[in-house]
Amino acid sequence: MGKKQHQKDKLYLTTTEWKETYGGHKDDTGRRMQRAFFKRLPITHCSLSLLPFEDPVCSQDGIIFDLTYA
């Protein structure tokens, strides 16, 4: 017997099947929003007060503090 022309037995997954049935493409809007709100501290600012430092001091771990806050 030959195959029918419009048979639905596919040997591959369509994008819609993968996305909806098998958990592909998770929605990561929460993670994207977290990254958008995070700002790296400039090198000229104290890690404790978040203000520009006057007398910088570096810890052994490489964290820069102001002398008045260390």
C-alpha positions as CSV (number, residue, x, y, z in Angstrom):
1,M,0.0,0.0,0.0
2,G,1.2,3.4,-0.8
3,K,1.2,6.4,1.4
4,K,-1.6,8.8,1.3
5,Q,-0.9,12.3,0.0
6,H,-2.0,14.2,3.1
7,Q,-0.8,11.9,5.8
8,K,-0.1,13.5,9.2
9,D,2.6,11.1,10.4
10,K,5.6,13.4,10.3
11,L,9.1,12.4,11.3
12,Y,9.9,15.8,12.7
13,L,8.5,18.3,15.2
14,T,7.0,21.6,13.9
15,T,7.9,24.8,15.7
16,T,4.4,25.0,17.1
17,E,4.5,21.5,18.5
18,W,7.9,22.0,20.1
19,K,6.8,25.3,21.7
20,E,3.4,24.3,23.0
21,T,3.7,20.6,23.7
22,Y,7.3,19.9,24.7
23,G,8.1,23.1,26.6
24,G,10.2,24.9,24.1
25,H,10.8,28.7,24.4
26,K,10.1,29.6,27.9
27,D,8.8,33.1,28.6
28,D,11.6,35.0,30.3
29,T,10.2,38.5,30.6
30,G,10.8,38.5,34.4
31,R,14.5,37.7,34.0
32,R,14.8,40.3,31.2
33,M,13.3,42.9,33.5
34,Q,15.7,42.1,36.2
35,R,18.6,42.6,33.9
36,A,17.2,45.9,32.7
37,F,17.0,47.3,36.3
38,F,20.5,46.1,37.3
39,K,23.2,48.7,36.8
40,R,26.9,48.1,37.5
41,L,28.5,50.4,40.1
42,P,31.0,52.8,38.5
43,I,34.7,52.3,39.5
44,T,34.7,55.7,41.1
45,H,32.0,54.9,43.7
46,C,32.2,53.3,47.1
47,S,30.6,49.8,47.4
48,L,28.9,50.6,50.7
49,S,27.6,54.2,50.4
50,L,27.3,54.1,46.5
51,L,28.7,57.6,46.5
52,P,31.9,58.8,44.8
53,F,34.8,58.2,47.1
54,E,37.4,60.7,48.4
55,D,39.9,58.3,49.9
56,P,39.6,54.9,48.1
57,V,40.7,51.7,49.9
58,C,40.7,48.3,48.2
59,S,40.0,45.1,50.2
60,Q,41.8,41.8,49.5
61,D,38.8,40.7,47.5
62,G,39.1,43.7,45.2
63,I,36.1,45.6,46.5
64,I,36.7,49.4,46.6
65,F,35.5,51.3,49.7
66,D,35.8,54.9,50.9
67,L,38.1,55.2,53.9
68,T,35.4,56.8,56.0
69,Y,33.0,53.8,55.5
70,A,35.6,51.0,55.7
